[in-house]
């Protein structure tokens, strides 16, 4: 659906797919070769951009629109309410 290539070079010991608990937010996320491939794909397409904080990303408007089109609406990528003084 998203065209993610999660093939691994020979000798790579990273698991193809596993669940991982994020240490900072205590929420599960996708890990392994598939998670890394998905992240690379979304960054290349400009749907996510890296933030200044290490290991942090931000969903772009284009990313929100494309993910909603591909996967349907989800509260995680719903538009933020417009509030004066807040940057997107």
Rosetta constraint file for C-alpha pairs under 8 A:
AtomPair CA 1 CA 70 HARMONIC 7.34 0.50
AtomPair CA 2 CA 70 HARMONIC 7.65 0.50
AtomPair CA 4 CA 34 HARMONIC 7.95 0.50
AtomPair CA 4 CA 37 HARMONIC 6.25 0.50
AtomPair CA 4 CA 38 HARMONIC 5.87 0.50
AtomPair CA 4 CA 41 HARMONIC 6.36 0.50
AtomPair CA 5 CA 34 HARMONIC 7.83 0.50
AtomPair CA 5 CA 37 HARMONIC 6.28 0.50
AtomPair CA 5 CA 38 HARMONIC 7.96 0.50
AtomPair CA 6 CA 16 HARMONIC 7.55 0.50
AtomPair CA 6 CA 33 HARMONIC 5.86 0.50
AtomPair CA 6 CA 34 HARMONIC 4.96 0.50
AtomPair CA 6 CA 36 HARMONIC 7.99 0.50
AtomPair CA 6 CA 37 HARMONIC 5.39 0.50
AtomPair CA 6 CA 38 HARMONIC 7.82 0.50
AtomPair CA 7 CA 33 HARMONIC 7.65 0.50
AtomPair CA 8 CA 12 HARMONIC 6.42 0.50
AtomPair CA 8 CA 33 HARMONIC 7.12 0.50
AtomPair CA 14 CA 32 HARMONIC 5.84 0.50
AtomPair CA 14 CA 33 HARMONIC 6.17 0.50
AtomPair CA 15 CA 32 HARMONIC 5.09 0.50
AtomPair CA 15 CA 33 HARMONIC 6.21 0.50
AtomPair CA 16 CA 32 HARMONIC 5.22 0.50
AtomPair CA 16 CA 33 HARMONIC 4.73 0.50
AtomPair CA 16 CA 34 HARMONIC 5.78 0.50
AtomPair CA 17 CA 30 HARMONIC 7.25 0.50
AtomPair CA 17 CA 31 HARMONIC 5.96 0.50
AtomPair CA 17 CA 32 HARMONIC 4.69 0.50
AtomPair CA 17 CA 33 HARMONIC 6.19 0.50
AtomPair CA 17 CA 34 HARMONIC 5.64 0.50
AtomPair CA 17 CA 35 HARMONIC 6.99 0.50
AtomPair CA 18 CA 30 HARMONIC 6.37 0.50
AtomPair CA 18 CA 31 HARMONIC 5.24 0.50
AtomPair CA 18 CA 32 HARMONIC 5.78 0.50
AtomPair CA 19 CA 28 HARMONIC 6.45 0.50
AtomPair CA 19 CA 29 HARMONIC 5.99 0.50
AtomPair CA 19 CA 30 HARMONIC 5.27 0.50
AtomPair CA 19 CA 31 HARMONIC 5.73 0.50
AtomPair CA 20 CA 28 HARMONIC 5.40 0.50
AtomPair CA 20 CA 29 HARMONIC 5.44 0.50
AtomPair CA 20 CA 30 HARMONIC 6.28 0.50
AtomPair CA 20 CA 31 HARMONIC 5.90 0.50
AtomPair CA 21 CA 26 HARMONIC 5.93 0.50
AtomPair CA 21 CA 27 HARMONIC 5.51 0.50
AtomPair CA 21 CA 28 HARMONIC 4.26 0.50
AtomPair CA 21 CA 29 HARMONIC 6.26 0.50
AtomPair CA 22 CA 26 HARMONIC 5.03 0.50
AtomPair CA 22 CA 27 HARMONIC 5.31 0.50
AtomPair CA 22 CA 28 HARMONIC 5.78 0.50
AtomPair CA 22 CA 29 HARMONIC 6.61 0.50
AtomPair CA 23 CA 27 HARMONIC 7.80 0.50
AtomPair CA 30 CA 34 HARMONIC 7.72 0.50
AtomPair CA 30 CA 35 HARMONIC 5.09 0.50
AtomPair CA 31 CA 35 HARMONIC 4.64 0.50
AtomPair CA 31 CA 36 HARMONIC 6.82 0.50
AtomPair CA 32 CA 36 HARMONIC 6.28 0.50
AtomPair CA 33 CA 37 HARMONIC 6.01 0.50
AtomPair CA 34 CA 38 HARMONIC 6.05 0.50
AtomPair CA 35 CA 39 HARMONIC 6.19 0.50
AtomPair CA 36 CA 40 HARMONIC 6.22 0.50
AtomPair CA 37 CA 41 HARMONIC 6.11 0.50
AtomPair CA 38 CA 42 HARMONIC 6.17 0.50
AtomPair CA 39 CA 43 HARMONIC 6.12 0.50
AtomPair CA 40 CA 44 HARMONIC 6.07 0.50
AtomPair CA 41 CA 45 HARMONIC 6.24 0.50
AtomPair CA 42 CA 46 HARMONIC 6.22 0.50
AtomPair CA 42 CA 47 HARMONIC 5.18 0.50
AtomPair CA 42 CA 48 HARMONIC 5.61 0.50
AtomPair CA 42 CA 63 HARMONIC 7.80 0.50
AtomPair CA 43 CA 47 HARMONIC 6.02 0.50
AtomPair CA 43 CA 48 HARMONIC 4.96 0.50
AtomPair CA 43 CA 49 HARMONIC 5.95 0.50
AtomPair CA 43 CA 50 HARMONIC 7.89 0.50
AtomPair CA 46 CA 60 HARMONIC 7.22 0.50
AtomPair CA 46 CA 62 HARMONIC 7.53 0.50
AtomPair CA 46 CA 63 HARMONIC 6.95 0.50
AtomPair CA 47 CA 59 HARMONIC 6.00 0.50
AtomPair CA 47 CA 60 HARMONIC 5.29 0.50
AtomPair CA 47 CA 61 HARMONIC 7.48 0.50
AtomPair CA 47 CA 62 HARMONIC 5.81 0.50
AtomPair CA 47 CA 63 HARMONIC 3.61 0.50
AtomPair CA 47 CA 64 HARMONIC 7.19 0.50
AtomPair CA 47 CA 66 HARMONIC 7.86 0.50
AtomPair CA 48 CA 57 HARMONIC 6.20 0.50
AtomPair CA 48 CA 58 HARMONIC 5.45 0.50
AtomPair CA 48 CA 59 HARMONIC 4.59 0.50
AtomPair CA 48 CA 60 HARMONIC 5.63 0.50
AtomPair CA 48 CA 63 HARMONIC 6.41 0.50
AtomPair CA 49 CA 57 HARMONIC 5.45 0.50
AtomPair CA 49 CA 58 HARMONIC 5.34 0.50
AtomPair CA 49 CA 59 HARMONIC 6.66 0.50
AtomPair CA 49 CA 60 HARMONIC 7.04 0.50
AtomPair CA 50 CA 55 HARMONIC 7.59 0.50
AtomPair CA 50 CA 56 HARMONIC 6.05 0.50
AtomPair CA 50 CA 57 HARMONIC 4.34 0.50
AtomPair CA 50 CA 58 HARMONIC 6.33 0.50
AtomPair CA 51 CA 55 HARMONIC 7.79 0.50
AtomPair CA 51 CA 56 HARMONIC 5.44 0.50
AtomPair CA 51 CA 57 HARMONIC 5.22 0.50
AtomPair CA 51 CA 58 HARMONIC 6.56 0.50
AtomPair CA 52 CA 56 HARMONIC 7.38 0.50
AtomPair CA 59 CA 63 HARMONIC 5.90 0.50
AtomPair CA 59 CA 64 HARMONIC 6.44 0.50
AtomPair CA 59 CA 77 HARMONIC 7.40 0.50
AtomPair CA 60 CA 64 HARMONIC 6.16 0.50
AtomPair CA 61 CA 65 HARMONIC 6.20 0.50
AtomPair CA 62 CA 66 HARMONIC 6.08 0.50
AtomPair CA 63 CA 67 HARMONIC 5.89 0.50
AtomPair CA 64 CA 68 HARMONIC 6.01 0.50
AtomPair CA 64 CA 77 HARMONIC 5.73 0.50
AtomPair CA 64 CA 78 HARMONIC 7.36 0.50
AtomPair CA 64 CA 79 HARMONIC 7.92 0.50
AtomPair CA 65 CA 69 HARMONIC 6.21 0.50
AtomPair CA 66 CA 70 HARMONIC 6.09 0.50
AtomPair CA 67 CA 71 HARMONIC 5.66 0.50
AtomPair CA 67 CA 72 HARMONIC 7.05 0.50
AtomPair CA 67 CA 73 HARMONIC 7.93 0.50
AtomPair CA 68 CA 72 HARMONIC 4.41 0.50
AtomPair CA 68 CA 73 HARMONIC 4.88 0.50
AtomPair CA 68 CA 74 HARMONIC 7.25 0.50
AtomPair CA 68 CA 77 HARMONIC 7.97 0.50
AtomPair CA 69 CA 73 HARMONIC 7.81 0.50
AtomPair CA 73 CA 77 HARMONIC 7.57 0.50
AtomPair CA 73 CA 78 HARMONIC 7.28 0.50
AtomPair CA 74 CA 78 HARMONIC 6.35 0.50
AtomPair CA 82 CA 86 HARMONIC 7.71 0.50
